Amino acid sequence: MKAILTRSYACAPEGHTVLKFEAGSVLEGRAAELALADGAAVEANAMPVLETKIEPPTETKKRGRPRKEA
């Protein structure tokens, strides 16, 4: 399980050593479960995917001097 922190968070995933994490960190395993339970994180796969619109380039005008016609 992976989780992304929404705020700074401190926990003891191993039970004896407190670890501090900054907002935006990606947590895995027990630390992720604890952060999700405390409401300090969201699941990594639950994040919305932002879509970007791809527009084709506009047609460009011909440059330069026109050619002579015979």
C-alpha positions in Angstrom: 0.0 0.0 0.0 1.2 3.5 -0.9 0.1 6.8 0.5 0.9 10.4 -0.2 1.1 12.8 2.8 -1.1 15.9 2.8 0.6 17.4 5.8 3.7 16.8 8.0 3.4 13.6 10.0 5.2 11.7 12.7 4.6 8.1 13.6 6.4 5.0 15.0 5.8 2.3 12.4 8.2 -0.1 14.1 6.8 0.6 17.5 9.8 2.2 19.2 11.4 4.8 16.9 9.4 7.9 15.9 9.9 8.9 12.3 9.0 12.4 10.9 7.8 12.8 7.3 7.3 16.0 5.3 4.1 16.8 3.4 4.1 15.3 -0.1 6.2 12.3 0.9 5.3 8.9 -0.4 4.9 6.3 2.4 4.7 2.5 2.1 3.7 -0.3 4.4 2.8 0.2 8.0 3.7 3.9 8.0 1.2 4.4 5.1 -1.5 2.5 7.0 -1.0 4.7 10.1 -1.0 7.9 8.1 -4.2 6.9 6.3 -5.9 6.0 9.6 -5.0 9.4 11.1 -6.2 11.3 8.1 -2.8 12.7 7.2 -2.5 11.0 3.8 -4.5 9.9 0.8 -4.0 6.6 -1.1 -1.5 7.0 -4.0 -3.8 5.4 -6.5 -6.8 7.5 -5.4 -5.1 10.7 -6.6 -7.0 12.2 -9.6 -5.2 12.1 -12.9 -5.0 15.5 -14.5 -5.6 15.3 -18.3 -4.1 17.8 -20.6 -5.6 18.7 -23.9 -3.2 18.4 -26.9 -4.0 20.8 -29.7 -2.4 20.3 -33.2 -0.3 23.2 -34.3 -2.0 25.8 -36.4 -1.1 26.0 -40.1 1.6 28.5 -40.9 1.8 30.9 -43.8 4.4 30.4 -46.4 7.3 32.8 -45.9 9.6 34.4 -48.3 9.3 35.9 -51.7 6.8 34.3 -54.1 8.3 32.4 -57.0 8.0 33.8 -60.6 5.7 32.0 -62.8 6.9 31.5 -66.4 
